[in-house]
Amino acid sequence: MAADTAAAGGPAAQFQRRRGRELVEQAIGYALFLCAAITVLTTVGIVLILVVEGLQFFRDVSPWEFFTGTKWTPLFTNQAFGVLPLIGGTLLVAVGAALISVPVGSASAIYLSEFASPATRAVLKPILEILAGVPTVVYGYFALTAVTPLLRTTLFPETEIFNALSAMVVVGIMTIPMVSSLSDDALHAVPADLREAAYGVGATKFEVVTRVVYPAALSGIIASYILAASRAIGETMAVTIAAGASPNLTANPLESIQTMTAYIVQVSLGDTPHGTIEFRTIFVVALTLFAMTLVMNIIAARVTARFREVYD
Amino acid sequence: MVGNVTDEAERTAASAAARAAGVSVQAGVRATEPEPAAEPGIAVEMRNISLWYGQKQAVGNVSLDVPRNRVTALIGPSGCGKSTLLRCINRMNDLIDGVRIEGEVMIDGANIYAPNTEPSQVRRHVGMVFQKPNPFPKSIYDNVAFGAKINGYTGNMDDLVEESLTKAALWDEVKHELKKSGLALSGGQQQRLCIARAIAVNPEIVLMDEPCSALDPIATQRIEDLMLELANDYTIVVVTHNMQQAARVSHKTAFMLAEDDLVGRLIEFSDTDEIFLNPQDSRTEEYITGRFG
């Protein structure tokens, strides 16, 4: 048979197609595609459920009431569905956390990238990344059992047991590694010849860092800030434990508040019957939360894309 | 006063020589004008420079006098230590961990490696232009003004920017778009912007580390013309692995070579014409006639 093909001008035996091998290769391709499809389908499914359930909520409550109301009491007999206290609590914690993670994270990134010796860097960077691996429930208990008592005995005796400030502190600490690690990458990506150019006109190390390297890496650094803020907004366990469960539109961090994520936990764990409006509130709150973090991640991606263009 | 007059005479003589050389380059003929009779002063005096990267020695016992207001070329094959030697003149090697330098580099009678010397102060007197054009991701104006700003320049910044860009032969091309990013310029323009940035801090000496190796022939010629122009006001030291370039632009040439021990040493240093027409060392002759390297 093989001899015939060769005689007829077909491929010689060693170049002939091997059907079995081709099938295996195809099967591997499909299997890999399926794995990739799982994550995409899951995301699509989650968004669909959020949108469908969320829209059903708006059949009973007007979007106007939802987005502008200042009272959130779906679980009381006197129901009110103003989401602002939850958004306010979430943003209060996120902004407070950013006040800690942005300066401390940036400073550690600059230290790691520009000042630390390679040996110091090799030790410090993994330690910072371990901080990112601490389970968030540990941070929550750390807030409740260490930070809050410390605040009450030292700075602010009027602090409530559950308060936004302790959540800000631990979420801020929690997001430091994110800021420092991503900012460090951005600083490292600044080409060495820009540093040399700055040194070449007589800049000191501090001038090189502050006037050339940091501005050149700024868009990457800002992207790290936005991602950290997005993480702070979505953070659940620590704020549920530390900040309390009292929806409260306030700017006072010493009071108890409730974040959007903490509310979802509260309802999901409770005995709220399926199909009720109380139950649907968690979908609409989740949808709002998803929209907020999505917008922030898109902004971060845009900023990062701009950053990539700079040295092309 | 007397000193000033001598300086003036010297500059005029040097500038005449440079112009003559510039013209002959443009005519496509190698500059063979004799040096002016007046012996130029010494801008940089290197005494017994040796350099180690960790345990590995890269430069061995080089002594070299760089003449003021002249272009001095460092040539030699890859790895001969010419760039490393150049970077000893503005203490750029200090930025690399594990570098050890022995010997002295005298500028204006002071050893820049003396204790209590601040490298950033040295670099304000010894500017540098790099192999790859490296403008900051800032506007053209801010690129030029950068050094002056950090050095606390109190004069008129607009004038300084215009003067520096004019000296770097870039002003006419960019005067209407000073706010544009330096990175938007062509490679040759970027390199002239880097030259403007270097001279804006008013250095005495400008080091150029293979400044044309990333440029096309036309941009290269502009930079070469510029080097001769700049020699009126500055002392130029240029590293090049292009021998024709050394022959075209330099008044003095130093040939360096790393032999079997891989330590770069100075083989021959003399007037450029002498090096190319009448080399004293057989290794110089072999290199310039293209037998190795």
Interface residues (C-beta under 8 A of the other chain):
Chain A: S117 P118 P191 D193 L194 R195 E196 A197 A198 Y199 G200 V201 G202 A203 T204 E207 R211 V212 P215 A216 V310 Y311
Chain B: N90 M92 L95 D97 P119 S120 Q121 R123 R124 G127 M128 F130 K132 N134 P135 F136 P137 K138 F146 G147 I150 N151 L183 C194 R197 A198 A200 V201
